[in-house]
Amino acid sequence: MALFDVPGWTVQATPVAEQSNRLSKKRKRPSLDTEKVQPTEINLDKLVKKLKGGANRDGAKGSADSSNVPGTSKCMKRERKKERDLEERKQIISLPKPLKRHDRTSTSPQSTKRLETKHERKESSSSYNSILGRKSAEVAGSGLTALQQGMKQSLDGARFRIINENLYKSSSQAAHQLMRSDPKVFDEYHVGFRHQVQSWPTNPVEHYIAQLSNRPPKTLVADLGCGDAALSKALVPKGLMVMGFDLVSDSAYVVEADICHRLPLPGSEGSEDEKSFGEGQIVDVVVCALSLMGTNWPNCLREAWRVLVPNGELKIAEVTSRFTDIEDFQSLVTSIGFKLSSMDKTNTHFTLFEFRKVSRKCKSAKEWAKIGSKGSLLKPCEYKRR
Ligand SMILES: C[S@@+](CC[C@H](N)C(=O)[O-])C[C@H]1O[C@@H](n2cnc3c(N)ncnc32)[C@H](O)[C@@H]1O
């Protein structure tokens, strides 16, 4: 007999233990009663649970929101994502596996494919490097960034000005010593000098090249302080004989010599009497283009006189601002044994002089010392900061 009756729910009068035994037995073979006890509401509940958050298609538990409801936009997005994931997984699976050591020499299709991949990778890395190379070359040409390049230019400019000042303010012997101890100084000076020359309207060397180009072949020219031997390089192919002298010889065109000390050329010091004037002298033209630098520069003109043939030409180009008194300068050159032929002051930067060698009386050591002490007639040439 039931203790009480509730529609759809019955509590039997049998003891709980007995009842539970009976129930467990019943569970194995559900009775019609139980079927009746499971109301349709419970099935609906199950369905709602399934729809809202029950097991999804993959068996994973979903959350009880509308993203799992088929047909909703969130659900469609999830589906699409799943499809994409699946595609990606498929691609990963189809990628060749890394070769084992023993596979590397194999010619199996997989290894060929792998080698191609490696080749492609090598190609792409080499093109990457070449792009990188091109880029850095664009920046500096020397592997420097624009900022580093600017700093290097400033340093080079400063170094050029220091060397330049040294050359003008010291004797030729000291300058020669400096260049000998470190020939790099010569290169540094000339890189800076060439840079300066670019900003000038004309260059004395260009003027002399044009002027001497029509001279007869075998004319012997001595270029004193020739620098990078521009005169030799231009005139030798035209049949002239040009000998360049400088503190450093960096090419076959240049002979190392201190032009203010002793040129390695035959000549005559002049004589007590005028008879030996012209003996042993072989040079037709002497060029001093911006090369009267050391404080003892008058000795260079003395050497020019020694090596020149009688009536030989002396051409001097100097920066106009260097002259303290241009007439005193002319007088000094004349006192060494020259006669002024012409002076050209038309250039904004330089003054060009043409002299001819004339005979002179032999000078005493005291007279030469006095001439030698006139170096201050030319001021040092100081270049501005670039
Ligand atoms: C301003 S550069 C001119 C170079 C060249 N003449 C030109 O016009 O292109 C002056 C040159 O004279 C050289 N020089 C100065 N004093 C010298 C000396 N005592 N002996 C040899 N060369 C000298 C320097 O080394 C430098 O090359």
The ligand as a Tripos MOL2 file, in Angstrom:
@<TRIPOS>MOLECULE
LIG
   27    29     1     0     0
SMALL
NO_CHARGES

@<TRIPOS>ATOM
      1 C1         98.8740   71.6180  -52.9950 C.3       1 LIG1
      2 S1         99.6230   70.1870  -53.5870 S.3       1 LIG1
      3 C2         99.6000   70.4860  -55.3200 C.3       1 LIG1
      4 C3         99.8450   69.2580  -56.1200 C.3       1 LIG1
      5 C4         99.9140   69.4860  -57.6210 C.3       1 LIG1
      6 N1        100.9960   70.3330  -58.0050 N.3       1 LIG1
      7 C5         98.5920   70.0310  -58.1240 C.2       1 LIG1
      8 O1         98.5170   71.2320  -58.3720 O.co2     1 LIG1
      9 O2         97.6630   69.2480  -58.2750 O.co2     1 LIG1
     10 C6        101.2850   70.5380  -53.1760 C.3       1 LIG1
     11 C7        102.2080   69.3600  -53.3670 C.3       1 LIG1
     12 O3        103.5410   69.7820  -53.1460 O.3       1 LIG1
     13 C8        104.2060   68.7540  -52.4290 C.3       1 LIG1
     14 N2        105.3560   69.3390  -51.7100 N.ar      1 LIG1
     15 C9        105.3500   70.3310  -50.8130 C.ar      1 LIG1
     16 N3        106.5980   70.5550  -50.3620 N.ar      1 LIG1
     17 C10       107.3910   69.6540  -50.9680 C.ar      1 LIG1
     18 C11       108.7900   69.3630  -50.8990 C.ar      1 LIG1
     19 N4        109.6160   70.0320  -50.1080 N.pl3     1 LIG1
     20 N5        109.2750   68.3970  -51.6890 N.ar      1 LIG1
     21 C12       108.4600   67.6900  -52.5010 C.ar      1 LIG1
     22 N6        107.1380   67.9150  -52.6090 N.ar      1 LIG1
     23 C13       106.6200   68.8900  -51.8530 C.ar      1 LIG1
     24 C14       103.1590   68.2200  -51.5100 C.3       1 LIG1
     25 O4        103.4860   66.9390  -51.0460 O.3       1 LIG1
     26 C15       101.9600   68.2270  -52.4100 C.3       1 LIG1
     27 O5        101.8520   67.0330  -53.1260 O.3       1 LIG1
@<TRIPOS>BOND
     1     1     2 1
     2     2     3 1
     3     2    10 1
     4     3     4 1
     5     4     5 1
     6     5     6 1
     7     5     7 1
     8     7     8 2
     9     7     9 1
    10    10    11 1
    11    11    12 1
    12    11    26 1
    13    12    13 1
    14    13    14 1
    15    13    24 1
    16    14    15 ar
    17    14    23 ar
    18    15    16 ar
    19    16    17 ar
    20    17    18 ar
    21    17    23 ar
    22    18    19 1
    23    18    20 ar
    24    20    21 ar
    25    21    22 ar
    26    22    23 ar
    27    24    25 1
    28    24    26 1
    29    26    27 1
@<TRIPOS>SUBSTRUCTURE
     1 LIG1         1 GROUP 0 **** ****
